Amino acid sequence: MNQATASSSPAARTADKDNVVVRIRHLQKSFGDTHVLRDVNLDLHETENLVILGRSGTGKSVLIKCMVGLIIPDAGSIQILNYDVLNLSNEEMNKLRLHIGFSFQGSALYDSMSVRENLEFPLKRNLGIYKSKELNERVMNALEDVGLEDAADKMPAELSGGMKKRIGIARTLILNPKIMLYDEPTAGLDPITSIEINELIVKVRDKYKTSSIIITHDISSARHTADRVIALVGGYSKYEGTFDEIRKTTDPELEPFFNY
C-alpha cells in the first residue's frame, strides 16, 4: 500500500497512534469468480475517523461486513479490540458486537416501531434494561445527541431520509460503542443534509471518543470526516494518507473522484 508521509491534520492528531483497535491483514473475499477483496490491509487507531474510499462495487461494504461476522472472508486476519474475529464462537462474536456500532446504509429502522421503541429495543435485548425511567433517559439523551429530541414518538414513515440516518446513528450510540462503522452515511441525501450527517459523524467521535470507519464514495463526506483515508482500488488497499495526500494521486481509478 502506498503510504503518504506528510504531516497530519489537527483532527488526525487526536488519534492515539500507538493504540490500534482494528488490525486487518491480507483480507480476501470472492463470490464465485468475482474477486472483491484481493489483499486489504488497514489499521484503525483509537479516536480516529478512517475513511475507506472507493468506487461502487470495490468491496467497501463487504469489508465492514467481514469485520462484524456477517460475511466470512476466504483468507486473511481481522483483530478488533484484541479479539481474533475469525476464530470467535457465536457467543463471543455477539459480545464483541456490543462494542461495535453499525450504521447501515438504509438506517435499518423497524417500520412498525416508533422512534422511541426502535431505540429502546437494543437496550432491552442487549442490556436487559426495562425500567421506564432509565429507558426514557437513555433514549432522550441519544436523541439529543443527534438533534432529534422531538422525534421520539414519531414513526419511521414520518421521517425524512436525513432524520432516519440520525435515528439509526442514535440507536447505535445508545449502547455506547467503542467502534463505529458507517456504511455510505450520506447515500441518497441532499447536499445540505449530507453536510449535517458529516458534522454529526465528527461530533460523535469527539463526544464519545469512538474509533470510526466510514465507508463512502462521496468525496465531500471523505473530505469533511476523515483523519486518514485508505483508497480501495481493484480489491487492494492501494493508497493511504490524509485527504489532501490522496487527492494528489494520478491513479485513473481515483482521479475522477477529485475532478468532477
N, C-alpha and C positions, 0 to 999 in steps of 0.2 A: 504494500500500500504506500502510495506516495504521501509523504508526511511533510507539512509545512513547519517552518521553524520561527516565523516572525512572532513578535510579542503579542500576547493575548489581549482581548478587550477587557475593560474594567469588570464587566459582568462575568467573564470567564474566570477572573482571578478569585471569585468567591468559591470556586470549586476546590475541594481538598484533593490535590493531585496525588497524594500518597494513599488515599483510601478508595480502592476500586470496588464498587458494589456489583458491577456486572462485568464478566470477562467471557468473551466468545472467541473461540479459536477454530479456524478451518471448517466452518459450518457449511454443509452441503445438503441440498434437497432437490430432488427431481420428482416430477409427476409423469410417469411413463417415460417417453423420450424427450420430454421438455425439462432441461436443466435450469432451474430457477435460481438456486443459490449454488454457486460453484466453489467459492472459497471466501467466506466472510469472517472478518476478524474485527473486534472492537472492544474497547474498554469504556465503561461509564463510571465516572468519578462521583464521589459524594457531593451533593448540592449542585450538580451540573445539568444544564439543558443541552442534550446531544441531539442534533437533527440528523436523521437519515434521509438524504435527498436522492431522488431518482425518478426516472420516468415511470409511468404506469406499466405494470407488468414486470418490473425488475425484481420483485420478491420482497419489497419492503414490509408488507403486511404479513407475508409468510414468516419473515424473520421474527417479528414480535410474537406471533402465534406459537412459534417453536419455543420461545422463551417461557411461555406460561403453560406449556404442555398440551396445547390444542392441536398442534401438528408435531409429529415425531420426525426429526431430521434423519438423513441417511448416514451422515458422518459428522465428526466434529465434537466439540465440547461446549457446554454452557454452565457457567458458575454464576449464581446470583446470591448475594449476601452469604457467601461461603458455602452455599449448597451446590452439590453436583446435580444439576436439574435432571439430566438424562438417566440418572440412577436412583431417583426418588420413587418410593411407593406412592400409590394414590393418596393415602392419608398424609404423607409428608408433603406431597405436591399441594394438597389443599391447604395445609398450614402455611406454606410459602406464599400461596396466592393471597393470603390475608395481608401480606406486606406489599402487595403489588396492586396498584390501581390501574385498571384498563379502561380507557375512554374509547369506546367503539366508534367507528365512523358514522354509524346510524343512530347513535345515542343509546339504543337498546333499552328504551323505557317500556314498561308494561302498560299497554294501552288501556287496560281495564282498571288500573290503579290510579289514584290521584298522585300528584307530585309528592305529597306527604307520605302516602303509602309506599311509593317507589323508594323513598329514602329510608323509611322505617324497615323495609324488607331485609336489607343486609344486616342491620343491627339486630333484628330478631333471629335471623338464620345463623349468623356467624358469631355473634357475641352473646346471644341469649338475653337481650335486654327487652323487657316487656312493660316496664313501669312507664305510665303515660307521661309523667313529668320529665323523666330522663330522655325519653324518645323525643318529646317536643323540643326540649332544649338542644339536643344534638341536631335535630332536623333544622331548626331555625338558625342555628349557628352556621350550618353548612350552606343554607340558602343565603344567609347574609354574606358569606364569603364570595358567592358568585353574583351578588346583587339582585336576588330574586325573592326577597322575603315575602312579597305579596302574592307569590305564585303557589303557595303551599297547598291550597285546596283546589287548584285548577287540575283539569285532566290534560294528558299529553296532547290530545287533539286541539286544545285551545292555545297551544304554544306555537310560537314561530320556530323556524329551524335553529336560529341562534339561541333561543331560550332552551330548546331541547338539548343543545350541546352543553349549555351551562348546567342544566339539571343533571345531565349524565356525569359531568365532572364533579358536581356536588355529591352525587351518590358514591363515587369512588373515594372522595375526600372524607366521607363520614366515618370510614374505618381507619383514618389516619395512616395511610400507606407510606412506606419509605421510598418506594419507586413508583413513578407514574409513566404509563405507556399511552401515548396519544396516537391514534390511527387516523391520519388525514383530518385533523381537527377543524380545518376551515373548508372542507369539501362541501360544495353546494351553497355556500353562504355569499351574500353580497359583500363588497369591499369594506364597508363600514363595520358590519358585524364581524367580519374576519379580523379586523384590527382589534375589536373588543375581545375576541377569543384569544388572540395573540397576547394581548396585555394581561388577560386572566392567567394564561399559562405562566408568564413571568411572575405574576403576583403569587400564584400557588407555590412556586419554587421558593420565593423569598419568605413567605409566611410559614410554610410547612417544612422548609429545608429539605424538600424532596429532591431526588435524583430522577431526571426525566429523559425518556427517549421519545422524540417527536418524529413520526413518520409523515413525510409530505412530499408532494411535487410542486407545492405552492412556494414560489421563490420569495414572495413577500413574507410569508409565515416563517420561512427559514431565516430571513434577514432579521426579523424582529424578536425571535425567540432563542436563537442559537448562541450558546457559548462556544460551541465547536460543531463542525459539520463533517459527516462522513458521506461520500458520494458512492452509491451503488451503480456500477456500470457493468453490464453483461454478466451479472451474477457475482461480481467481485467487489469487495470494499476497496475501491481503487484510489480514492483521494481522501485526505484528512487534513483539516486545518480550520482556521476561523472562516467566517463567511467571506470576508474580503480576500482571503487567500484562495479559497475555492473558486471565486468568480474570475480569477485570472487564468484559469485553465483554458487550454486551447483544444481540449478533447471534443470532437464533434458530437459526442453524446450529451455533453453538458453545455456547450456554448449556447444552444437555443434557449436555455433557461434564463440566461442573462442578456439576451439580445432581442427579446420580444418587444 
